[in-house]
Structures are given as structure tokens and as C-alpha cells.
Amino acid sequence: MTQQPLHIPVMKDQIIEQLSPVIERSENPRYFDGTFGRGGHLREILRQFPKLTAVAVDQDLEAIEYGRKEFSTEIQEGRLLIEHLNFANFTEEKFGKFDAMLVDLGVSSPQLDEGRRGFSFYHDGPLDMRMDATKGMTAAELIATASEEELNEIFHQLGEIQKPYRVTRAIVHDREKEAFLTTRQLASLVERVEGWRRKGFHPATQYFMALRLSVNRELEVVQNSMIPLIHGLTARGRLAVLTFHSLEDRIVKNLFKEQTELGTPLFKKVIQPEWAEQKKNPRSRSAKLRIFERSGNEPPTY
Ligand SMILES: C[S@@+](CC[C@H](N)C(=O)[O-])C[C@H]1O[C@@H](n2cnc3c(N)ncnc32)[C@H](O)[C@@H]1O
């Protein structure tokens, strides 16, 4: 019996197709994975390109612990370095240059599916939502301390909810009596106030997404990290960025377009998953892939 992977890597074939020319032309190809997760993309890239060495980081310690165990052979062989790091802290000085890079944004399936990580409205757990559970404010702390206005702004801007006011008002009212400490408490409040409007679409979906983006400062990280990553590319090296949120995609699209000094986006249009993948893996449905190619002369191949 084949085991279901913990996280199904999204758009794996399309990403490898775009990265393979720059990996294949290099004598000693180097690959940087900014979002290791459960190593789905990394595993396949290491398998397909035997000469390649890689550096993989993740801000989630559980992902890193998993990686150190499951990739122990590659680590011992000196093919792979795994580090607990937010890719926003990537510097070329520390890690060197790479022919190919991947940033696969958002959360992994284990993060979403484990109630105790606090991302899920289906599995009860502490209202946490931090990808890096070693630091920063939890969603519970955010809910407890943000003003009504701040909460409205988070839900409106990050969750793209037109009118979050009734939910926000209820949160601010209810938190006076009892703190919001669990995902179920918050999900129940949204269910009560909004009701189920669309079959199969939990009314708390966008509220949870907005809180997650805010707790992990996800848009800020994308905004600030693309240029340092591009600086870490070799001449004609490629950076692939996979987003799952329209605001993130917009930031990536604009940043790529503006970097005319450093290189160009490989395609004007965004690449999306094939229909077959969307059907097989519903989590891939909102995925958008963009590739940036660094300018410069390709190194000669001998
Ligand atoms: C969608 S999953 C990546 C899945 C991976 N490509 C795979 O195939 O298994 C996203 C992962 O990136 C991590 N992550 C998200 N933002 C990050 C950041 N700014 N720095 C480092 N890791 C991050 C999350 O903790 C999560 O483990």
C-alpha cells in the first residue's frame, strides 16, 4: 500500500520544468528551498538532479525536525543543509548564490490539519496560528488586544471580507466576558453571526486566513524578501514563487515587473495548476506560479 504523503507538493512538474534548464546547465548546481514544509518539491528535485546540492529552510521547527530525520542520508552525504529560518532572513553573504530557488508560500497540510497548531476551524485547538511557534504574538493574543478598528481592517484587507463589522463587534463584545482561546470558540462565533451561506464553504474561512496572514506578517515578508532572494541568484538563475492568495500574487507580480535592473519575469501571465491537479488536490486550486530570471551572462559550460 502506498502511503499518502503528509503534504502533496503543488505544481511540482510545472515548477521543475521551469527550473530544470538552469539546473542542468550548471556544473555544480545549487538549489535553495525557502519553504521546506515536508520536502515534497525538494525530494523530487534531489532525485531528478543527482549533481545538485541544496539548502532548505523553514520557519516551523516541526518541519525542520521532520526534515532532519527524513533527509538524514542527503544531509550526511553533504548534499543538503536544513536550517530553521524565516526566508526573510536569507542573505547571499550567508548562503552564497543559487541557480534555482523556490518559495512555496502559505501553510503546509500538517500545519492545517493538526488542531494543536491553531490554524483550523474544523479541528479544535489553541488559537495560535504561528508558523514559528518559538516567537511572536498568537492569534488569541491578537484577538484579545486589537481594537475593533484594527480587527475590521485585518478582516477587510487580508481576508477581503466586504463587511466584517458584525463579526468584529461580536468579538469585541464577547471577549469582555471570556477570552477567545480556542479555534472552536472563534469559529462558533462566526457561524452564529454570519450563518452558513455557501454550501461546503465554512463562514470562518476568510476570517481565519486574515488572522493567519496577520500573525505571521505574511504579506510584509513577501514584500521584503523577494529582492534579497533575487540577489542570491546566479546570472540567469531562476526564482519560482508559488502563492495561494491574490494579495500575495499581486505583490510578487509587481515586484518582479519592477526589477528591470536585476532581471525579468519569465512569463507575463501567471501559471496555474492543470485541471487534473486541481481535481486531485483541492488545496492547489488557488495556486499561482511566477518565475523571475536574473539577468547577466550565463557562465560558460565546459
Ligand atoms: C506550502 S508549505 C511548503 C510545502 C513544500 N514545498 C513541500 O512540498 O512539502 C509552506 C511551508 O513554508 C513555511 N513557511 C511559510 N512562510 C515561511 C517563511 N517566511 N520562512 C520560512 N518558512 C516559511 C511554512 O512553515 C510551511 O512549512
The ligand as a Tripos MOL2 file, in Angstrom:
@<TRIPOS>MOLECULE
LIG
   27    29     1     0     0
SMALL
NO_CHARGES

@<TRIPOS>ATOM
      1 C1          3.0720   25.1680    1.4260 C.3       1 LIG1
      2 S1          4.2070   24.5900    2.5840 S.3       1 LIG1
      3 C2          5.5960   24.0960    1.6310 C.3       1 LIG1
      4 C3          5.4850   22.6900    1.1340 C.3       1 LIG1
      5 C4          6.7220   22.1370    0.4740 C.3       1 LIG1
      6 N1          7.0440   22.8140   -0.7360 N.3       1 LIG1
      7 C5          6.5280   20.6580    0.2450 C.2       1 LIG1
      8 O1          6.4270   20.2490   -0.9160 O.co2     1 LIG1
      9 O2          6.4680   19.8960    1.2070 O.co2     1 LIG1
     10 C6          4.7690   26.0550    3.2890 C.3       1 LIG1
     11 C7          5.8470   25.8900    4.3400 C.3       1 LIG1
     12 O3          6.5800   27.0900    4.3350 O.3       1 LIG1
     13 C8          6.8040   27.5170    5.6340 C.3       1 LIG1
     14 N2          6.8970   28.9680    5.5600 N.ar      1 LIG1
     15 C9          5.9320   29.8520    5.2380 C.ar      1 LIG1
     16 N3          6.4110   31.0970    5.2610 N.ar      1 LIG1
     17 C10         7.7280   30.9890    5.5630 C.ar      1 LIG1
     18 C11         8.7770   31.9310    5.7430 C.ar      1 LIG1
     19 N4          8.5700   33.2360    5.6170 N.pl3     1 LIG1
     20 N5         10.0210   31.4610    6.0230 N.ar      1 LIG1
     21 C12        10.2440   30.1310    6.1760 C.ar      1 LIG1
     22 N6          9.2810   29.1990    6.0590 N.ar      1 LIG1
     23 C13         8.0490   29.6270    5.7610 C.ar      1 LIG1
     24 C14         5.6640   27.0030    6.4580 C.3       1 LIG1
     25 O4          6.0660   26.8400    7.7930 O.3       1 LIG1
     26 C15         5.3660   25.6770    5.7590 C.3       1 LIG1
     27 O5          6.0610   24.6300    6.3660 O.3       1 LIG1
@<TRIPOS>BOND
     1     1     2 1
     2     2     3 1
     3     2    10 1
     4     3     4 1
     5     4     5 1
     6     5     6 1
     7     5     7 1
     8     7     8 2
     9     7     9 1
    10    10    11 1
    11    11    12 1
    12    11    26 1
    13    12    13 1
    14    13    14 1
    15    13    24 1
    16    14    15 ar
    17    14    23 ar
    18    15    16 ar
    19    16    17 ar
    20    17    18 ar
    21    17    23 ar
    22    18    19 1
    23    18    20 ar
    24    20    21 ar
    25    21    22 ar
    26    22    23 ar
    27    24    25 1
    28    24    26 1
    29    26    27 1
@<TRIPOS>SUBSTRUCTURE
     1 LIG1         1 GROUP 0 **** ****
